[in-house]
């Protein structure tokens, strides 16, 4: 009977907290996380300790207050979060929210909050887009407390994060006949196609390099664009160096030079087709094959900067 009365009391306390605070909003100071709580009638350090699953002494120390003096109604306290009462993994617990500011994205939130996986943010919030509007509320983790109402998220995973898979067989370059290695043209005293940075010959890779050079002799490469890129999966390129790219503004079959500005490595890739009309491609200018990304030592699989010369 006593246990039942205690359970009912804790439930009423939970409801009181949610009625006054409505939601748990993650806050950060000097690298530590905390929640803000406004003291209600009959609350004390020990009831808050049970509610938030954190020692009463820790609450007092974090707020630099004397436990012996008690608490005042409407007093604001910072509730410290640690590995014992807060998690940024899994899918169960009491949701803790992040309130977005200006010019943010899931990637920026991940970097600022202990590298919480972007895919977890998408799953918890059932969203596919990367950009986050000012004032938007997102689940960023879960409070671990038996005294708080908890949820378990079991909805289907979002599909947007899965990069498009393009299974392709080697495709001949229609405008440029395939040449045997010994028949490839030898260009003496000729610099690589003009660009703001010179890329050494040892860093240039790709089956389509001779085709690019022959294409450049017919129509000189004049454009050197900085683009936002993503990745698509394909079986080609890992052994034969046949790299591909999806781009809206170029005709299929066009050969382009891709340069990673972070390390100046380069590959030559053939345009397979367009990428417009697909929601997951919003905010991207191109997608490059996963083999090309690996050769260019791309470390960010979500979105990154690339130079495209054609």
Backbone bond lengths (Angstrom), bond angles and torsions (degrees), N, CA, C in turn:
res aa  C-N    CA-C-N  psi(-1)  N-CA   C-N-CA  omega(-1)  CA-C   N-CA-C  phi
1 X - - - 1.462 - - 1.524 111.25 -
2 X 1.343 114.90 -42.83 1.460 119.01 178.44 1.522 111.29 -61.80
3 X 1.342 116.15 -40.13 1.466 120.34 179.45 1.516 110.66 -62.60
4 X 1.339 116.64 -39.90 1.458 121.00 -179.92 1.525 110.67 -64.43
5 X 1.350 115.58 -43.06 1.467 120.16 179.23 1.531 110.28 -63.34
6 X 1.344 115.84 -41.83 1.462 120.44 179.51 1.523 110.90 -63.96
7 X 1.344 116.92 -42.02 1.460 121.56 179.27 1.528 110.95 -62.38
8 X 1.347 116.18 -42.23 1.460 120.16 178.71 1.521 111.17 -64.88
9 X 1.325 115.88 -37.96 1.471 120.03 179.07 1.524 110.85 -64.59
10 X 1.332 116.28 -42.86 1.465 120.09 179.11 1.520 111.03 -64.34
11 X 1.340 116.31 -39.55 1.461 120.13 179.42 1.524 110.69 -62.83
12 X 1.351 115.79 -43.60 1.460 119.54 177.98 1.521 111.04 -62.95
13 X 1.327 116.17 -36.41 1.461 120.53 178.03 1.518 110.76 -65.59
14 X 1.326 117.08 -40.69 1.471 121.73 177.16 1.520 110.66 -60.44
15 X 1.339 114.48 -46.58 1.457 118.50 -178.67 1.521 111.08 -64.01
16 X 1.337 116.15 -35.30 1.462 119.54 178.41 1.514 110.74 -64.61
17 X 1.326 116.09 -42.99 1.470 119.97 179.04 1.506 110.66 -62.02
18 X 1.331 117.16 -45.58 1.460 119.87 -177.45 1.520 111.26 -69.72
19 X 1.312 117.66 -29.70 1.457 118.86 179.29 1.517 111.14 -70.29
20 X 1.368 117.57 -32.16 1.455 119.40 -178.24 1.514 111.85 -91.87
21 X 1.326 117.37 -36.45 1.465 119.69 -177.35 1.532 112.68 -98.42
22 X 1.330 116.40 -17.64 1.458 123.87 175.83 1.522 112.97 64.56
23 X 1.307 118.77 -48.15 1.447 120.85 -178.98 1.518 109.51 -152.16
24 X 1.319 115.77 155.79 1.460 121.27 177.93 1.521 108.37 -92.08
25 X 1.314 116.96 117.64 1.461 122.14 -177.68 1.519 109.27 -110.69
26 X 1.316 116.51 123.70 1.461 121.94 -179.33 1.523 110.30 -68.89
27 X 1.333 114.68 133.50 1.459 121.05 175.82 1.523 108.30 -127.72
28 X 1.328 116.42 157.47 1.461 120.50 -174.09 1.514 110.34 -137.59
29 X 1.334 116.12 139.55 1.456 121.12 174.79 1.520 109.13 -150.75
30 X 1.308 116.18 127.73 1.461 122.57 177.51 1.528 112.23 49.74
31 X 1.307 115.83 41.37 1.458 120.98 175.78 1.511 115.87 84.23
32 X 1.334 119.23 -5.42 1.463 120.69 178.83 1.523 110.18 -108.80
33 X 1.334 115.59 154.04 1.455 122.16 -179.38 1.531 109.50 -103.04
34 X 1.339 115.20 149.46 1.454 119.26 176.02 1.525 109.84 -156.08
35 X 1.347 115.39 164.65 1.456 123.16 172.20 1.526 108.07 -112.49
36 X 1.310 116.11 155.03 1.458 119.98 177.29 1.533 108.91 -104.92
37 X 1.331 115.95 132.09 1.475 121.04 -178.44 1.522 109.73 -128.67
38 X 1.339 117.08 133.54 1.462 122.59 175.12 1.524 108.22 -100.67
39 X 1.310 115.43 122.41 1.462 121.91 -173.14 1.534 110.66 -66.68
40 X 1.332 114.97 132.64 1.466 121.76 176.62 1.532 109.55 -105.42
41 X 1.313 116.48 172.11 1.458 121.21 -179.37 1.530 110.81 -59.08
42 X 1.327 116.98 140.49 1.470 125.68 175.88 1.536 113.16 71.86
43 X 1.316 118.28 6.38 1.465 119.58 176.43 1.522 109.55 -86.71
44 X 1.326 115.48 149.16 1.457 121.86 175.51 1.517 109.26 -144.32
45 X 1.325 116.23 179.83 1.466 119.98 -177.57 1.529 111.80 -59.03
46 X 1.318 117.44 -35.53 1.466 120.08 -175.49 1.528 111.93 -76.06
47 X 1.328 117.46 -36.44 1.472 119.00 176.78 1.531 110.03 -68.08
48 X 1.331 116.65 -37.09 1.467 119.52 176.63 1.524 110.98 -69.49
49 X 1.330 116.21 -32.61 1.464 120.43 176.78 1.521 110.70 -61.46
50 X 1.355 117.07 -45.02 1.463 120.56 178.48 1.522 110.89 -67.69
51 X 1.322 116.24 -38.42 1.459 120.87 -175.92 1.525 112.00 -65.74
52 X 1.335 116.18 -44.38 1.464 120.38 -174.72 1.529 113.74 -102.37
53 X 1.352 116.27 2.98 1.465 120.65 177.32 1.535 111.68 57.67
54 X 1.325 115.15 49.47 1.460 121.14 179.01 1.527 107.29 -142.70
55 X 1.339 120.35 139.61 1.465 121.49 -178.59 1.524 112.43 -56.62
56 X 1.320 116.50 141.32 1.461 121.35 179.94 1.523 111.18 -58.53
57 X 1.352 116.80 -39.30 1.464 120.48 179.32 1.529 111.17 -63.04
58 X 1.330 116.01 -33.63 1.467 119.37 179.57 1.526 110.87 -67.44
59 X 1.327 116.71 -38.74 1.466 120.36 177.84 1.526 109.86 -62.98
60 X 1.348 116.04 -46.53 1.463 120.18 -179.53 1.526 111.05 -62.92
61 X 1.333 116.54 -45.17 1.464 120.23 -178.54 1.525 111.36 -65.12
62 X 1.333 116.49 -40.60 1.467 120.20 -178.65 1.526 111.16 -63.77
63 X 1.324 116.16 -32.67 1.471 120.96 -179.34 1.524 112.96 -95.61
64 X 1.365 116.07 -3.05 1.464 121.77 179.01 1.538 111.25 57.30
65 X 1.338 115.04 47.41 1.465 120.41 179.00 1.527 109.20 -124.24
66 X 1.310 116.14 160.24 1.459 122.92 -179.45 1.525 109.97 -90.06
67 X 1.341 116.89 120.72 1.461 121.00 -178.93 1.523 111.69 -61.77
68 X 1.317 117.96 -30.68 1.457 121.56 -175.92 1.535 112.25 -67.35
69 X 1.320 116.99 -22.61 1.471 120.60 -177.35 1.525 112.26 -84.20
70 X 1.328 117.79 -8.82 1.456 120.57 178.81 1.523 112.76 73.18
71 X 1.331 115.81 -168.41 1.459 122.17 -176.51 1.524 110.68 -122.00
72 X 1.314 115.55 153.71 1.472 121.32 178.73 1.527 109.34 -109.13
73 X 1.340 116.48 146.39 1.470 120.28 177.88 1.529 109.29 -60.33
74 X 1.329 115.35 137.51 1.471 124.66 -178.65 1.531 113.45 73.03
75 X 1.326 116.75 4.29 1.466 119.32 174.22 1.524 109.31 -67.21
76 X 1.314 117.38 137.08 1.468 121.21 -179.25 1.523 109.59 -97.68
77 X 1.332 114.96 130.04 1.457 121.90 179.80 1.524 110.42 -122.76
78 X 1.314 115.20 149.59 1.457 121.19 171.98 1.519 108.28 -96.80
79 X 1.331 115.97 124.81 1.472 121.24 179.90 1.523 108.19 -99.31
80 X 1.332 119.14 110.72 1.469 120.81 -177.03 1.526 112.81 -66.54
81 X 1.315 115.76 142.31 1.461 121.96 176.77 1.524 108.83 -112.42
82 X 1.311 115.41 136.28 1.462 121.29 178.80 1.521 108.77 -141.08
83 X 1.328 116.09 -176.23 1.469 119.72 -179.79 1.522 111.89 -64.14
84 X 1.322 117.88 -19.06 1.468 120.36 -177.91 1.523 113.23 -81.54
85 X 1.341 117.04 -22.17 1.475 118.42 -178.51 1.519 114.07 -131.89
86 X 1.346 117.29 9.64 1.465 119.84 -179.58 1.515 110.04 -149.24
87 X 1.327 115.63 135.80 1.466 120.65 178.77 1.519 110.70 -134.32
88 X 1.336 115.24 146.28 1.466 121.25 175.75 1.524 109.25 -115.55
89 X 1.322 116.07 31.12 1.470 122.25 175.99 1.519 108.31 -140.64
90 X 1.312 117.29 173.55 1.451 120.93 -178.73 1.523 111.70 74.06
91 X 1.325 116.18 -164.27 1.464 119.99 -178.03 1.527 112.71 -146.49
92 X 1.353 116.05 23.81 1.466 119.34 -178.21 1.519 110.98 -130.92
93 X 1.333 115.47 147.95 1.454 121.91 177.05 1.522 110.48 133.86
94 X 1.320 115.32 -168.57 1.460 120.96 175.71 1.523 108.54 -89.63
95 X 1.334 118.77 119.60 1.472 120.00 -174.71 1.528 112.64 -59.10
96 X 1.308 115.07 135.21 1.461 122.86 172.05 1.520 106.71 -113.23
97 X 1.319 116.91 131.00 1.453 121.10 -169.93 1.530 113.01 -106.48
98 X 1.317 114.59 155.32 1.467 123.60 171.74 1.524 107.55 -114.08
99 X 1.325 116.24 131.91 1.463 120.96 178.17 1.517 108.14 -102.69
100 X 1.341 117.53 117.17 1.466 122.64 -171.39 1.525 112.48 -73.69
101 X 1.327 114.78 143.23 1.457 121.27 173.47 1.519 110.11 -99.04
102 X 1.323 116.64 -155.76 1.463 121.79 -179.16 1.526 111.15 -78.71
103 X 1.334 115.21 149.66 1.465 122.73 170.02 1.534 112.76 48.88
104 X 1.311 116.26 55.57 1.456 119.06 178.38 1.519 110.47 -122.76
105 X 1.313 115.52 170.84 1.464 122.61 179.96 1.515 107.78 -153.02
106 X 1.311 116.73 168.66 1.459 120.10 179.18 1.524 111.02 -61.33
107 X 1.322 116.34 -35.87 1.464 120.22 -179.79 1.534 110.48 -65.99
108 X 1.327 116.83 -42.63 1.467 120.46 178.97 1.530 111.28 -66.54
109 X 1.334 116.00 -38.81 1.460 119.61 177.49 1.531 109.75 -62.40
110 X 1.322 116.62 -42.63 1.457 121.27 178.86 1.529 110.98 -58.48
111 X 1.328 116.25 -45.91 1.464 120.17 -178.51 1.532 111.58 -65.37
112 X 1.325 116.89 -36.40 1.465 120.79 -176.04 1.528 113.13 -80.80
113 X 1.337 117.03 -20.87 1.461 120.52 -175.41 1.525 111.05 -123.22
114 X 1.306 114.79 68.61 1.471 123.62 170.75 1.519 114.27 56.56
115 X 1.329 115.77 31.97 1.468 121.32 176.46 1.529 113.03 56.44
116 X 1.340 115.94 38.79 1.461 118.50 172.96 1.525 107.65 -56.84
117 X 1.332 119.62 129.46 1.469 120.96 -173.68 1.532 112.67 -57.80
118 X 1.322 115.27 134.43 1.463 120.58 178.26 1.520 110.27 -59.25
119 X 1.328 116.67 -38.34 1.456 120.24 -179.85 1.531 111.32 -63.91
120 X 1.342 116.94 -33.93 1.472 119.84 176.26 1.523 110.32 -66.29
121 X 1.334 117.06 -42.31 1.462 120.34 177.98 1.529 110.80 -60.52
122 X 1.323 116.55 -39.86 1.461 120.59 179.22 1.533 110.44 -66.62
123 X 1.328 116.33 -42.32 1.466 119.56 -178.03 1.528 111.32 -68.00
124 X 1.339 116.34 -49.90 1.470 119.74 -177.98 1.522 111.51 -57.90
125 X 1.336 116.91 -35.97 1.464 120.93 -173.51 1.525 113.33 -104.24
126 X 1.352 116.89 5.49 1.463 122.85 177.96 1.528 111.39 48.15
127 X 1.329 115.16 57.42 1.452 120.55 -178.32 1.529 108.81 -133.45
128 X 1.314 115.42 157.29 1.458 120.81 179.75 1.525 112.30 -116.88
129 X 1.320 117.63 -25.62 1.460 119.40 -175.20 1.518 111.24 -81.62
130 X 1.314 115.64 154.79 1.456 123.24 -178.35 1.522 112.21 -85.08
131 X 1.332 117.80 -40.41 1.460 121.58 -176.42 1.531 110.86 -70.81
132 X 1.331 115.34 148.17 1.458 121.92 -179.76 1.523 108.78 -125.69
133 X 1.323 116.88 127.86 1.458 121.31 -177.95 1.525 110.89 -76.37
134 X 1.340 115.96 151.54 1.454 121.15 178.38 1.545 109.57 -59.82
135 X 1.330 115.60 133.41 1.454 121.03 179.15 1.515 114.33 84.89
136 X 1.324 117.99 -5.86 1.470 120.59 -179.23 1.531 110.09 -68.00
137 X 1.325 115.67 142.97 1.461 122.12 -177.69 1.520 109.37 -105.13
138 X 1.340 116.08 127.03 1.459 121.33 -178.47 1.515 110.20 -129.40
139 X 1.324 116.68 141.71 1.460 120.34 170.02 1.520 107.73 -69.52
140 X 1.354 116.79 128.41 1.465 120.37 -179.09 1.528 111.49 -119.62
141 X 1.333 116.89 -8.70 1.454 120.94 178.79 1.520 110.40 177.18
142 X 1.354 116.37 -169.89 1.461 120.50 -175.38 1.529 110.71 -137.78
143 X 1.334 115.01 134.58 1.457 121.12 172.17 1.527 108.16 -78.08
144 X 1.326 116.01 134.96 1.461 121.16 179.58 1.525 107.76 -102.24
145 X 1.311 116.50 102.88 1.470 120.68 -178.49 1.521 109.88 -156.91
146 X 1.334 116.20 128.66 1.464 120.49 177.89 1.523 111.68 -72.16
147 X 1.336 117.31 -17.30 1.458 121.21 -178.11 1.523 112.88 -88.67
148 X 1.324 116.99 -5.82 1.465 121.57 -179.23 1.523 110.46 -105.92
149 X 1.333 118.05 145.50 1.475 119.76 172.55 1.527 109.09 -60.65
150 X 1.309 117.45 132.88 1.454 120.39 -178.32 1.521 111.10 -124.42
151 X 1.326 115.01 159.90 1.465 121.44 179.27 1.520 108.63 -129.06
152 X 1.323 114.65 161.49 1.466 121.12 171.43 1.518 107.58 -127.63
153 X 1.316 116.36 118.56 1.463 120.99 -179.89 1.523 108.98 -83.50
154 X 1.332 116.28 124.22 1.466 119.49 179.27 1.522 111.34 -136.78
155 X 1.346 116.47 28.36 1.457 118.83 177.72 1.529 110.09 -75.19
156 X 1.335 118.47 161.34 1.461 120.83 179.68 1.518 110.58 -60.25
157 X 1.353 118.24 146.99 1.466 120.55 178.78 1.518 110.95 -64.44
158 X 1.343 115.57 149.36 1.466 119.26 177.59 1.521 109.09 -68.06
159 X 1.323 115.94 147.64 1.456 120.40 -174.68 1.517 113.01 -95.59
160 X 1.334 117.48 -16.27 1.465 120.13 -173.16 1.508 113.68 -60.64
161 X 1.361 117.20 -37.36 1.449 119.48 -171.70 1.515 112.65 -68.48
162 X 1.343 116.22 -21.31 1.458 118.46 178.35 1.513 109.86 -68.72
163 X 1.327 116.44 117.96 1.452 120.08 -178.44 1.517 110.12 -70.17
164 X 1.326 117.92 144.16 1.456 120.08 -177.58 1.513 111.54 -62.00
165 X 1.305 116.09 137.68 1.455 120.91 179.84 1.516 108.85 -102.06
166 X 1.320 115.84 124.09 1.457 120.98 178.69 1.511 107.50 -117.10
167 X 1.324 116.67 104.28 1.459 120.85 176.22 1.514 108.20 -86.22
168 X 1.313 114.64 115.77 1.457 118.28 -173.97 1.510 111.31 -135.23
169 X 1.282 114.71 139.84 1.445 120.92 172.75 1.522 107.78 -86.37
170 X 1.336 117.96 159.88 1.466 119.14 177.32 1.524 110.86 -51.52
171 X 1.318 117.31 130.48 1.456 123.05 -176.58 1.517 109.58 -112.57
172 X 1.283 116.18 125.81 1.470 120.03 -179.10 1.516 110.16 -70.83
173 X 1.318 117.52 144.95 1.455 122.55 175.05 1.525 107.59 -80.37
174 X 1.350 115.53 111.36 1.455 120.07 -173.90 1.532 112.82 -60.29
175 X 1.318 115.64 -40.17 1.455 118.71 -173.64 1.521 112.85 -83.89
176 X 1.345 117.30 -14.55 1.453 120.00 -177.44 1.516 108.95 -129.71
177 X 1.338 120.25 114.05 1.454 121.83 179.77 1.520 111.36 -63.29
178 X 1.335 115.57 143.35 1.459 119.64 178.17 1.517 109.80 -66.72
179 X 1.293 115.62 135.17 1.449 120.44 -177.07 1.512 110.14 -117.34
180 X 1.328 115.42 148.93 1.443 120.53 175.99 1.527 108.59 -74.02
181 X 1.325 116.89 152.87 1.462 118.83 -176.12 1.522 113.90 -53.70
182 X 1.365 117.62 -40.92 1.452 119.03 -177.61 1.529 112.65 -73.45
183 X 1.353 116.85 -13.30 1.457 119.98 -178.51 1.522 112.79 -98.37
184 X 1.339 117.18 -1.36 1.444 119.20 -178.63 1.526 109.96 -66.87
185 X 1.315 116.31 142.13 1.458 119.68 -176.39 1.514 111.35 -65.05
186 X 1.317 116.35 139.70 1.453 123.11 176.29 1.512 107.78 -99.89
187 X 1.320 116.13 119.06 1.459 121.03 -177.65 1.517 108.67 -106.77
188 X 1.297 117.06 113.02 1.449 122.30 -178.26 1.522 110.70 -96.54
189 X 1.337 112.92 142.03 1.466 119.87 175.87 1.522 112.59 55.64
190 X 1.326 115.29 35.15 1.455 118.22 179.27 1.521 109.52 -120.90
191 X 1.327 116.29 124.83 1.451 122.27 -179.95 1.526 109.48 -74.97
192 X 1.304 118.12 157.03 1.475 119.85 173.20 1.517 110.45 -58.86
193 X 1.345 114.76 162.65 1.458 119.98 -177.99 1.524 109.83 -51.97
194 X 1.325 115.90 137.91 1.464 122.00 -172.00 1.516 111.74 -58.02
195 X 1.292 116.05 141.35 1.447 123.71 176.65 1.505 108.23 -166.62
196 X 1.313 117.97 170.57 1.445 119.84 -177.10 1.520 113.45 -67.96
197 X 1.367 117.36 -21.54 1.443 120.62 -179.91 1.522 109.03 -129.26
198 X 1.303 116.13 140.71 1.456 120.98 179.96 1.518 109.03 -90.76
199 X 1.312 117.39 129.33 1.453 122.83 -178.69 1.513 108.51 -105.86
200 X 1.328 116.96 128.43 1.456 120.07 -176.50 1.516 110.51 -66.06
201 X 1.351 115.78 153.43 1.458 121.11 -177.97 1.525 110.70 -61.49
202 X 1.359 117.00 -33.00 1.461 119.68 -176.91 1.517 112.10 -68.05
203 X 1.345 117.75 -17.51 1.460 121.34 -177.58 1.515 111.95 -97.04
204 X 1.315 117.86 -4.88 1.454 121.28 -177.03 1.522 109.37 -92.36
205 X 1.333 115.81 131.33 1.459 120.11 -175.19 1.520 110.36 -138.51
206 X 1.319 115.24 156.83 1.453 119.17 170.80 1.515 114.32 131.60
207 X 1.311 114.63 139.72 1.454 122.71 177.97 1.519 111.98 -60.54
208 X 1.357 116.11 -30.90 1.460 120.23 -174.26 1.523 114.05 -89.42
209 X 1.326 118.62 9.24 1.466 119.84 -179.80 1.536 111.99 -60.64
210 X 1.359 120.23 -48.28 1.472 119.16 178.69 1.527 112.17 -59.88
211 X 1.341 116.60 -37.66 1.459 120.21 178.53 1.523 110.69 -64.33
212 X 1.347 116.90 -38.01 1.466 120.48 177.53 1.527 110.65 -64.16
213 X 1.330 116.93 -42.30 1.470 120.49 -179.57 1.527 111.17 -65.58
214 X 1.321 116.27 -40.18 1.460 119.57 178.27 1.531 110.54 -68.86
215 X 1.335 116.40 -38.31 1.457 121.22 176.75 1.530 110.57 -63.59
216 X 1.345 116.52 -39.02 1.459 121.52 -178.97 1.522 111.94 -68.11
217 X 1.340 117.73 -29.81 1.476 120.15 177.60 1.531 110.75 -68.81
218 X 1.336 115.74 -33.34 1.464 119.18 178.44 1.522 111.02 -79.16
219 X 1.326 115.82 -45.72 1.468 121.58 178.79 1.520 107.86 -132.50
220 X 1.327 118.11 98.74 1.467 121.10 -176.21 1.524 112.22 -53.41
221 X 1.324 115.29 139.53 1.465 120.99 178.18 1.527 109.36 -73.67
222 X 1.314 116.11 114.99 1.461 121.04 -176.43 1.529 113.11 -113.25
223 X 1.335 116.76 -15.27 1.465 118.97 -175.59 1.528 110.35 -103.25
224 X 1.311 114.54 132.61 1.465 121.97 175.31 1.525 106.24 -131.25
225 X 1.327 116.74 96.02 1.464 121.80 -172.03 1.528 111.45 -107.58
226 X 1.311 115.21 141.76 1.462 121.34 170.59 1.527 107.78 -92.86
227 X 1.323 117.65 120.51 1.461 121.99 -172.79 1.525 110.10 -126.40
228 X 1.323 114.52 159.25 1.461 121.53 173.79 1.525 107.91 -94.62
229 X 1.321 116.23 124.50 1.463 120.22 -170.99 1.529 111.83 -121.75
230 X 1.338 113.86 156.43 1.453 122.77 171.53 1.518 108.06 -129.61
231 X 1.315 117.67 -169.19 1.470 121.88 -175.52 1.518 110.19 -127.62
232 X 1.344 116.35 142.27 1.454 119.89 167.71 1.528 108.29 -124.53
233 X 1.321 116.13 156.92 1.462 121.16 -174.95 1.526 111.00 -94.79
234 X 1.310 115.66 138.10 1.460 121.72 177.16 1.521 109.06 -151.01
235 X 1.309 116.98 156.59 1.463 121.00 179.85 1.513 112.37 -82.41
236 X 1.333 117.48 -14.66 1.460 121.25 -175.18 1.527 111.90 -85.45
237 X 1.315 114.58 155.49 1.451 121.63 169.90 1.504 116.22 100.94
238 X 1.318 117.37 -22.83 1.461 119.12 -174.70 1.528 112.00 -67.82
239 X 1.328 117.12 -34.85 1.467 120.04 -179.33 1.529 112.45 -115.60
240 X 1.329 117.28 -31.20 1.471 119.21 -174.62 1.522 113.17 -99.80
241 X 1.338 118.66 -3.98 1.461 120.42 177.93 1.515 113.78 71.09
242 X 1.329 117.57 20.01 1.469 120.48 178.82 1.529 108.28 -92.73
243 X 1.341 115.01 98.15 1.454 121.98 -176.51 1.522 110.62 -98.45
244 X 1.346 115.76 149.41 1.460 120.29 -175.49 1.525 111.25 -131.74
245 X 1.328 114.80 160.53 1.453 121.48 -179.41 1.523 109.06 -143.33
246 X 1.332 116.84 145.55 1.464 123.03 172.55 1.518 107.64 -106.14
247 X 1.328 117.22 126.06 1.473 121.47 -178.06 1.517 109.51 -151.24
248 X 1.325 116.69 139.64 1.461 120.74 -176.36 1.516 113.59 -77.76
249 X 1.309 117.75 -36.77 1.461 120.80 -169.27 1.526 113.98 -85.37
250 X 1.332 117.85 -4.46 1.469 120.81 -176.01 1.528 110.60 -116.06
251 X 1.313 115.52 146.22 1.464 121.01 179.19 1.523 110.41 -73.32
252 X 1.342 117.62 141.62 1.462 120.11 175.34 1.524 110.67 -55.01
253 X 1.320 117.02 137.39 1.455 121.81 -177.25 1.514 113.40 100.42
254 X 1.332 117.90 -17.36 1.459 121.19 177.43 1.528 109.52 -66.55
255 X 1.325 115.46 139.76 1.461 120.40 177.33 1.520 108.62 -102.01
256 X 1.340 116.75 132.43 1.457 121.25 -179.83 1.525 109.07 -125.07
257 X 1.334 114.06 159.65 1.458 120.34 175.07 1.532 107.58 -105.90
258 X 1.325 116.88 126.26 1.460 122.51 179.59 1.521 108.84 -108.73
259 X 1.332 115.66 130.26 1.459 121.34 -179.20 1.517 109.43 -125.28
260 X 1.323 116.31 128.22 1.453 121.85 174.25 1.528 108.18 -83.51
261 X 1.353 119.73 109.42 1.458 121.16 -174.69 1.525 113.79 -65.82
262 X 1.337 117.74 -16.81 1.453 119.40 -178.64 1.523 113.09 -76.94
263 X 1.349 116.75 -23.57 1.467 118.86 -179.97 1.528 113.33 -138.52
264 X 1.354 117.25 1.38 1.474 123.96 178.04 1.532 113.48 64.31
265 X 1.336 118.84 14.12 1.461 119.55 173.60 1.525 108.88 -73.78
266 X 1.336 117.05 152.54 1.458 120.69 -174.19 1.527 111.61 -140.79
267 X 1.334 116.15 151.30 1.460 122.77 171.61 1.519 108.06 -139.46
268 X 1.315 116.01 164.85 1.459 122.40 176.47 1.524 107.63 -112.87
269 X 1.313 115.79 131.19 1.464 119.98 -173.34 1.521 110.88 -132.88
270 X 1.314 115.60 152.40 1.457 122.40 179.45 1.520 110.20 -103.23
271 X 1.319 116.82 136.12 1.466 121.68 179.20 1.527 108.81 -73.87
272 X 1.350 115.27 121.57 1.467 120.14 178.91 1.527 111.77 -86.67
273 X 1.320 116.80 -36.82 1.459 119.48 -177.24 1.511 110.78 172.87
274 X 1.341 115.73 -164.48 1.454 121.72 -175.94 1.534 110.80 -91.24
275 X 1.333 115.19 168.58 1.455 120.93 177.99 1.522 111.80 -131.36
276 X 1.329 117.78 6.07 1.458 121.42 -178.02 1.522 110.66 -73.14
277 X 1.338 115.69 159.61 1.452 120.99 176.67 1.510 114.34 84.33
278 X 1.348 117.99 -0.49 1.456 121.76 179.31 1.515 108.01 -111.40
279 X 1.333 117.11 123.12 1.466 121.36 -172.36 1.514 112.42 -58.55
280 X 1.328 117.53 -37.68 1.451 120.20 -177.02 1.530 112.60 -67.22
281 X 1.330 117.30 -13.64 1.461 120.56 179.77 1.523 113.22 -92.75
282 X 1.343 117.12 2.87 1.449 119.84 176.55 1.523 109.55 -60.28
283 X 1.333 116.00 141.42 1.466 123.27 179.82 1.532 112.63 72.64
284 X 1.324 118.19 9.84 1.461 121.52 174.30 1.528 109.23 -116.88
285 X 1.336 116.60 141.52 1.467 121.01 176.12 1.522 111.14 -90.98
286 X 1.332 116.54 -37.26 1.464 121.49 -179.56 1.524 109.15 -144.96
287 X 1.337 116.04 165.64 1.460 123.09 166.34 1.524 107.36 -127.57
288 X 1.327 117.49 135.25 1.459 121.30 178.21 1.526 109.02 -110.71
289 X 1.321 116.24 155.22 1.456 120.04 -178.18 1.528 109.97 -66.01
290 X 1.332 115.56 152.85 1.459 119.50 -178.40 1.529 112.19 -63.35
291 X 1.346 117.63 -30.23 1.466 120.25 176.98 1.526 110.42 -67.24
292 X 1.351 116.89 -39.97 1.462 120.55 177.35 1.518 110.64 -64.42
293 X 1.327 116.82 -41.88 1.463 120.56 179.35 1.526 111.02 -61.91
294 X 1.332 116.09 -39.23 1.461 119.58 179.37 1.523 110.67 -66.03
295 X 1.335 116.99 -42.79 1.463 120.80 179.97 1.527 110.76 -64.54
296 X 1.338 116.84 -33.15 1.463 121.25 -179.92 1.529 112.49 -83.97
297 X 1.336 116.83 -0.32 1.474 122.40 -179.73 1.528 112.01 60.23
298 X 1.333 116.16 40.30 1.461 120.80 176.56 1.521 108.35 -73.02
299 X 1.326 116.54 129.01 1.459 120.85 -177.47 1.520 113.43 -101.24
300 X 1.336 117.51 -21.79 1.467 121.35 -179.00 1.518 108.61 -99.40
301 X 1.319 117.21 114.60 1.464 120.43 -175.98 1.523 112.98 -87.37
302 X 1.328 118.08 -5.27 1.464 120.98 -175.99 1.528 111.15 -92.12
303 X 1.337 116.48 -57.81 1.450 121.25 -178.11 1.521 108.32 -157.12
304 X 1.344 117.06 137.20 1.453 119.58 -176.65 1.526 109.46 -155.32
305 X 1.327 116.36 169.20 1.465 122.64 -178.26 1.520 109.98 -95.94
306 X 1.318 116.35 139.46 1.456 122.50 -179.75 1.532 108.36 -142.35
307 X 1.328 117.05 150.36 1.461 121.51 172.28 1.523 109.14 -102.40
308 X 1.305 116.80 135.42 1.461 121.79 -178.65 1.522 108.86 -123.44
309 X 1.311 117.05 122.87 1.456 123.52 -178.15 1.532 109.10 -114.13
310 X 1.335 116.18 130.19 1.460 119.84 179.79 1.519 109.26 -160.71
